[in-house]
């Protein structure tokens, strides 16, 4: 199943409007599964979110 970036953006927007904290990072040149590859920026962002447990601080 493929989830479009538009759907992801809409989800985050709706969550924020409802008062929830939601984060979405779009990493140029990387795809949905690149967070599994330890050599990518997506991996680093995922690791930081899990270890720091504050993904909203990530830029």
Secondary structure as GFF3:
##gff-version 3
##sequence-region A 1 59
A	DSSP	alpha_helix	5	17	.	.	.	ID=ss1
A	DSSP	three_ten_helix	32	36	.	.	.	ID=ss2
A	DSSP	alpha_helix	41	52	.	.	.	ID=ss3
A	DSSP	three_ten_helix	55	57	.	.	.	ID=ss4
###
